[in-house]
Amino acid sequence: MRVLGIEGTAWAASAAYHDTATDEVSIETDAYLPESGGIHPREAAEHMREAIPSVVETALDAADGPIDAVAFSRGPGLGPCLRIAGTAARALAGSLDVPLVGVNHMLAHAEIGRHRSGFASPVCLNASGANAHVLGYTNGRYRILGETTDTGVGNALDKFTRHVGWSHPGGPKIERAAAEGEYVDLPYVVTGMDFSFSGIMSAAKAAVDEDIPVEDVCFSLQETVFGMLTEVAERALSLTRSSELVLGGGVGQNARLQEMLETMCEARGADFFAPEARFLRDNAGMIAVLGAKMAAAGDTIAIADSRVDSGFRPDDVPVTWREDSGGRATTEERRNGTARETGSVDAYQGAEATVEIAGNHVVKRRRPKAYRYPELDERLRRDRIVQEARLTSAARREGVPTPVVHDVDTHEAALTLERVGECDLREIVESGDDDSDATAARGGQEVRMVAEHLATLHAAGFVHGDPTTRNVRVSAPSASGGGDEGDGDVGDELTYLIDFGLGYHTDSVEDYAMDLHVFERSLDGTAAAPDPLRAAFEEGYEEAGNPDVLDRLREIEGRGRYQ
C-alpha cells in the first residue's frame, strides 16, 4: 500500500510518502517559526496555506507508483491549521479517487514508536508542545493513564524562555544552557500519574528574576520536569505490567529526557525506544504510517464526515488496526507472578520501591533512582517514606484498613510493615477472561469499599495521593467475615489501602476529587471492564462521601487536554 500523509496541527506544514512494501518513509516539512513570542494561530495558518501545496507536491514526486490512500491529521491542534491541511487532504483524495483516513495526531506519535521499535504493546510517553501524557493500550483502545493538569510540556518550557527573552522554540535553548548549569530546588508535582507544570514554571521565572543564573535554572528545569515525566512513565509500566516503553513528541528529542528514560528502563529490565528525530517532532511520516494501518483495516472516513476536531483525544479512538491481545497480561502470567514483575514471589520491584516479604512482615525500600538528580532524589525518597508511615497510621486510626507500621528507617528510606491481603485489586479487576461473572461481582464490591475508604480519609482531612488498583490489597473472603486484622484491630474489612507516599493533609475538594480521578484512571488502565467498576466506585463514594467531590470530579474530567 502506498499512502500520502499530510500533517497540519500547528507549526509544521508537512507531507510524507509511505510504501508499506518497503517500509520507506519520505518526509517533506516546511516549519513555521515566529519572529518573536510563541505560535500565533493566524500566522501559523497563513504559513500552512502557503506551504502545504509545495510539501504535498514534493511528497508525491517521491511516490513510486499510484497512491492508494490519503491520510491527514484530523486533530488535536489549532483549528485554522487543521482545516487547511484537512481541505488539502480531501481535495487530493477526491481527485485521486482513493480512500481518506483521519488520523489522531497523538496516537500517531505512539504508533510510530511501536512501529519502528517492533514492540508488541508498549506504554507510550508523549512529550510534545501542547501535550504531555502517558498512554497504555487495553481492550481495543489507548487509555490515558496520566497527563498534565495544566499545559503541555513544550508550551511550559516555551513560556519560561519567552520570559527570559529567547525565541521560539525554547526547548533546544534550555537544553544547551543546562549543560553549564547547577541544581537549584524547584517544585516537583506528581499526583498518581498526573503532573503539573504551572508551579515549577512560576518558580523558575521568579528564580531568574532573583538573579539566579539562567543556566542553573535551565539545568534544574530539565532535572525536575523530566524527572516527573520519567517517574510517571515508570509508574505506568508497573501498573500495566508492561516491559516496553516508547517516547513520542517533539520534546522527546531532548537528550537528557531520553537518558533518564533509558536509565529507568534498564533498572527495571524494560526495553526503551525513542524514534529518530524526524519522527519525534510533528511530521507527516507518522500520519502516513498510521494511516496505512488504518486503511488496511478498512478504517477510512467519508469526505462528508471528515470535519477536523481540534479536541480529538487519543482515548476517543477505537483501535481497529491492532490484532494483539489487548496489552494485558495473560491469566497464566498473572497467576505465576511473572507478568512484568522482577524477582520471586518473596521479593519484587514496584514503581518506586523494592518489596521483600518475610513471613508476616513486608520490608519496603525506596532505592535511589539513578535517573534523578541525587539531591532531588534523596529529598523525595526521605519525604515520601516519612509521609507514608504517618498517613498509613493516620488512616488506620480513622478505621481504614492499612498495614501496621513496625519500623521507619529514614536514612535508608525503608519501612517495615505488616503483610496484608491476598492479592492486589488489580489481579481481580483485570481477570475478565476467567470466572468473569464472579470476578465482576467481587470487583464491584471491592471498588465500593475503596470509595468508602477514600471518603473516610477525605472526611479526616487528607488524601491518599496514589490510589490505584496496585495500591489496594484484598484479603481472601471467609465465611465468618473475618479478615487479616493484625495489630490495632479494624474489624472484618477485607480491602486495604497501602502506599501513602504521595498523600498529604488538605481540606481542598479539588484534592479529594483528584484522588477519585487517579483511581478511575487506574481502572481504565487495568480493568477488563472498567465502566461498571467506575459506576460502582462512584456510587460507593456518593453514599459515603461529600457530593461536592463528585461534582468536582466531573470538572476535572472536563479539563483534560482538548476537552
N, C-alpha and C positions, 0 to 999 in steps of 0.2 A: 504494500500500500504506500502511496506517495501522498503526503499531506503538506499543505501550506498552512503555517500558523501565523497569526497576527496578534501582537501584544500592544495594548494601548491603555494601561490602567492609570498612568500618571506621567512620569518624566521620559520614559523610553518608548519611542516610536520604533517598533521592531517587527521584522518578518523573518520567517525561517522555513526552510525546506527539510522535510524528514522522509527518508526512504526506509521503511521497516525491513526490507530485504537485506540491506547492508548496515542498518543502524546509523547511517550517515545523517548528520545534522549540520546544515549550513545556516548561519545566523547573520543577519544584517541589522544593525541598530544605529539609530541617529538619536542621541540623547539630548534632552533639553537641560541646559544649565543656566539658571538665573544669574544675572549680573550681581545681584545682592539679595540677601534675605533667603527665605525658603522658596518652595514651589508656589508660583502664582497660577491658580487654576486657569484663568483666561489666557495667560501667556503660554501655559503648557498645552492648552487646546489649540492655540494658533500654530504652535510648533508641530503638533500632531497632524494637523490638517495639511501642512506643507510637506512633512517628512514621510507620511505613510505611503504615498504613491511611489516614491523612489525606492524605499526599502522593499516594498512588495515586488517592484519590477526586478530588483537585484536578486531577490529570493527565487522568483520564477525563472530567471536566467540560469540558476543553479540546478533546476529540476532536470532530471534525466528521464523524461517521459511525461505522460499526461498526469495531471493532478487528480487524485481520487476523492479528496475531501478538503474542505477549508475549515480550520479551527480558529477561534478567536477568544480573547479574554473577555468573558461576559461580566466579570466583577470579581471581587470588590475593587473599588478605585474611585477616581474623580469622574463624576458623571459626564462632563463635557468631553473628556478624553475618551472615555469608554464608548460614547455614542459615535465619535468619529471613526474609531477602529471598528466598531460593530457595523457601521454603514459600509465601510470598505469591504468587510468580510462578506456581508450579504450580497453586495454587488458582484463580487468575484465568484461566489458560489453560484449565483444565478446565471452569470454569463458563461461559466464553465459547465453548468448543469450537473453539479456534484453536491453531495450532502454537506450541510452546515453543522458544526459542532460548537456548542457553547461551553467553554472551559472555566472552571473556578480557578482563579489565579493562585490562590494559596494552596489548593490541592495540587496544582501543577508543580509548585515548589517541593511538596512532599513526594510526589510521584517521580519526579526526575531523579531525586536521590535514590529512591527504591529501584528505579530502572537502571541507573548507572552502577549501583553497588551490587545488584543481584540479590539483595536481601529479600527474605520472604515476607515478613510483616514487621517492619521496624517502627519504633517510636520516632516521630519527627519533631525536631525543634525548629520552628520558623522564626527567624530573627530578621525582620525587614523594616523598612522605613515606617510604615503605618501600622505594623502588626508586630506582635510577639506572642506566640502561643506554643503549646506542646500538644501534639496530636497522637492519639492511639487509634488503631483500627480494630473494630469488633462488630460482629453481627451486621455486616454489609454496609457499614458507614464509618467514616472517620469521626472520632469523638474529640472534642476539645477538653483535655484533661486539666489544663490551666492556661491562663492568658493574662495579659496586662489589664489592670483595672483602670488605667487612665489613658496612656498614649503608647504608640509603638516605640520600639527601642531606637530605631533610626531617627525618628522625629524627636525623641527626647534628647539624643546626642546633638542633633542639629540645633535645638533650642539653646543648648549650652554654647555651642560655637558661635551662634549669632550674637549671644550676649558678650562674647569676647571679641567680636568683630571679624570673625573668619567667614569666608564664603562657603556656599553650599557645594558639595556635600561635606558635612562636618566629620563623619566617622573616620575617613583616612587621615585627616589632620590631627584628630585626637590620638590615633594610633602612632603617628610619627612623634608627636610631642611627648607621649607617655614613655617613649624609650629613654628620655632623660629625666624622668620623674622619680619621686619617692612617695611612700604611702602616707596619707593623712586619713583620718577617720571620717567616713560618710555614712548616712543612714542605709540600712540593709533591711528591706521589707519583703518578706515572703509569707504568704498565708496559704497553707496547704500547697497547692501547685499554682496559685495565682501570685502575682507580684505587682509592685507599683514603682513607678519611676519619678513621680512628681516631687516627692520629698527629697530624693537624692539630687535632683536637678536644682531645686531651690538652694540646697545646701552647697552644691558645687558653685553656683553663681555667687552666693554670699562669700564663699572662701576666696574666690578670685577678687571680689570687691574689697576683701580684708587683706589684700596683698600677699596671700599665699601664692607661691609661684604656679603659673598655669600648668607647667609640666607636671608638678606634683598632683594637681587636681585631675589632670588627664589620666595619669597613671592610676589614681585611686578610683576614678570613674570606671575604667576598664576592669580593675580588680573587683569592684563591688557589683557593677551591673552584670558582668559576665559570670561572676561567682553565683549570683542569684539565678541566672538562666541555667547554669550547669547544675545547680542544686535541684531545681525543679525537674530538669531532664532526668537526673538520677532517681528522683522520687517516682517519676512516671515509669521508668524501667522497672523499678521494684514493684510498683502496684500492678503493672500489667504482665509481669514475668517475662518481659522481652529481653533479649540479649543483643539487640540491634538498634542502633541509633543513627539517624541521618540528620544532616543540617541543611536548612534552606534559608533563603533570603539574603538580601544584599549585605547586611551587617555580618553575615556568616563568612564574608571574605576576610574578616579580621583574624590575623594570625594568632593573637592571644586567646580569642574565644575558641578557635579550633584546638589550640594546645590544651586548654582546660578540659574540653570535652573528651579529647583523646586520652588525657591522663585519667580522668574519671572512669572512662570505659575500660581502660587497661586494668585499673584496680578492681573492677567488678568482673573481669573476664568477659566483657561485652565487646562487640565489634562496632566501630565507628567509621562513618563515611561522610566526607564533605565533597560535593561535586566541584569540578573545576570552576574557576571564577565566572566564566561566561554563562554558566547555568545557575549561579547563585544570584547575581543581580537580575533585575527584571529583564526578561528576554522572551522572544517568541519560540525559541527552541523547545523550552519545556511545554509551551502551549501546543506545539506541533506533536511532541511525543505523546502527551496525554490525549490529545485529540485523536491520534491514530488508534490508541487503545479503545477509546470510547466509540469511534466509528466502527471498528471491528466488532464491537459488542452490540452494534445497532443503536447506540445511544446518541442519536442525532436530534436536531431540532428544526422545526419548520421555520421558514423565514418570518412568517406572520407571528410566530411565538417567540422570536429571538430578541426581545427587548432586553437591554442591558440592565444589570442590577448592581448599583453601587454599594449595596449592603449584603452582598452574596457571601454568606458564611460557609466555611467548609463543612460544618456539621449539618448543613441543609441539603447535602448532595447524596442521593442514593448511589452507592458504588456498584456499577454494573459490569465493570471490566476486570474484576479480580475473581479468581477461581480457587483461592486458598481456603484454609479452614476458618478464617474469620479473625485470626490474630489471637485466639485464646489458647491457653494450654490444654492439652488433651486430658481426659479423665485419668488415664494411666500416669501421666506426668504429675498431676496433682496428688494422686494417691501415693506415689513414690517419693514425693517431695523433691523432684528433680527439675521442676519447671522454673528454670532461671534462678534458682537459689543456689548459693555456693555452700560447700561444706556438707556435713552429715546432718541427721535429724537432731543431733545434740548441739550443733553449732551452725549458725547461718548468718549471712550478711543481709541486712535490710538496706534502707535508703541512706540512713545516717549513721548506723551503728552495727557492730557485730554483736550477736547474741549467743551466749553459751548457756546451755541448760544442764543443771546438776541436781538431780532429784527434784525437790520441791522448790528449788531456787533458780532464778534466772539472773545471770550477770550480763549487763548491757554496757558496752564500751563505745563511746563516741571516739573513734580513732581519728587521728589527724587526717585532713583531706589534702592531699598533695597538690590538688589543682588550685586551692585557695591560698591567698597571701597569708603567711604564717601568723601575723599579728591579728588579722581578721578572723582566721580560723580558730585560734586559741580563744578569742573572746566569745565567739559563737558557741563553741563546744562547752565552755565553762558556764556561760549564762543559761544555755538550754538544759544542761544536766541539773543545775540548781532549780530552775523553774519546773522541770519535770517532776522532781522529788516533791517540791512544795505543793504543786497543783494536784498531783496524784493523791497525796494525803488529804488535801482540802476537799477534793471530790468525794473521797471515801467518808469523810466526816459529814458530808451532806446526804449520805445514803446511796451514792452512786457506786456500784461495784468496780473496784480498781484493785490492782495488786498492792499488797503491803510493802512499803519501802523498808528494807532491812538495813541498808548502808548506802552512804553517799561519799564518793571519793572525788572531790573537785579537782585535785591535782591530775588524776588520770582520766577525768571526765567519765566516771563509771558509776553505775547504780547496781545494787543487789536487790532484787525484787522477788516477791512471792510468784511462783509459777501458777498461772490461772488459765482456765479454759481448755477446751479440747482442740480447737482449731480457730483460725481467723474467720471472720464473717465472709471474707472473700471466697473461701472454699465452698460455702453454702450457696451464695448468690450466683456464682459462675457455673454451677453444676446443672445447667439446663439440659444436658444430654443424658442424665441418669436420674430416675425417680423424680421426674420433673414436677408432678403434682404435689408430692410430699415436700419436695425441696422448696417449691414456690410458697407453700403454706408456711413452712418454717422460716423461710427468708422474710416473709411479710411480718411474722411475729417478732423476729429479731430486729428489723429496722424500726418497728414501732417502739421497741424497748430503747433503741439508740435515741430516738426522738425524745422519749421521756427523760432519758439521762441528760441529754443536752439542755432540755427545758429546765431541769433541776440546776445544772451548772449556771445557766443564764440568770435564773432567779437569785442565785447566790452571788452574782456579780463577776463571773469570769467565763472565758471561752476555752474550749479545747485547743483550737488553732489548727488542728490537722485531723479531723475526724473522718477517716477513710475506712473502707471495708478491710483494710490491712491493719488498722489500729483498733479494731473491735475483736475481742476474743470471746468465743462462745463455748459454754460448757455442754457436756452431754446431758440431755434431759433424763430425769429419773422419775419413777412412779411416785416417789414420796414428795417430789417437788424440791428436794434439797439440791443445792449447787455447791461449788467449791467455795467455801466461805473463808478459810484461813483466819488469821488474827483479825480482830475487830469485826465481829460478825455483822454482815449486812443483810442477812435473811436468805431467801431462797431464789435470789436473782440468778439468771444463767448467762447474762450478757455483760461483759466487762469492757470498760474503756481503758486503753493503755496509751503510752507515748504522748504525754502532755508537753513536750519540749517546745512547741510553738504557741502554747497557751499564754494568757495574760489576764490580769484583772481589768475590767471595763464595765461601764454602765451604758454602753452605746448599743442601741438597737441595730445599727449598721453592722457592728462586730458580731452580734448574735446571729444576724441573717447570713453573714459570711460563713459562719460555722455550718449552717444548713446547706449553703451553696457548695462548700467543699465536699460535704458528704454526698450530695446528689451527683456531683461531678464524678466521684469515685464509683458510684453505682453505674453511671453511664459507661465508664471505662472497664468495668469488671463483670457486671451482671449479664446473664444470658437474656433476661427480660427485664430491663430497668424500669420501664414505665409503671407497671403495677407496684413495684417496690417504692418508687418515688411517691406514688399516691398514698401508700400505706404509711410511709415516713411522715408525710405532711399531715395526714390525719392524726397520727400519734402526737405530733407537735401541737396541732390545733387544740387537742383535748387537754394537753398538759402545760402548754406554754402561753406566751403572750401573742395574741393575734397580730399585733403590730409588727412582730418579727417576720411573719409570713408575708405581710404586705410589703415589707422592705425587701424580702427575698425576690418578689416579683419585680421590684425596681432594679435590683442588682442584675437579674437576668436580662432585663431590657437595656442595660448599659454595656453589654458585651460588644466587642468591636463590630461596628456596622449593624447594630440592631436599633 
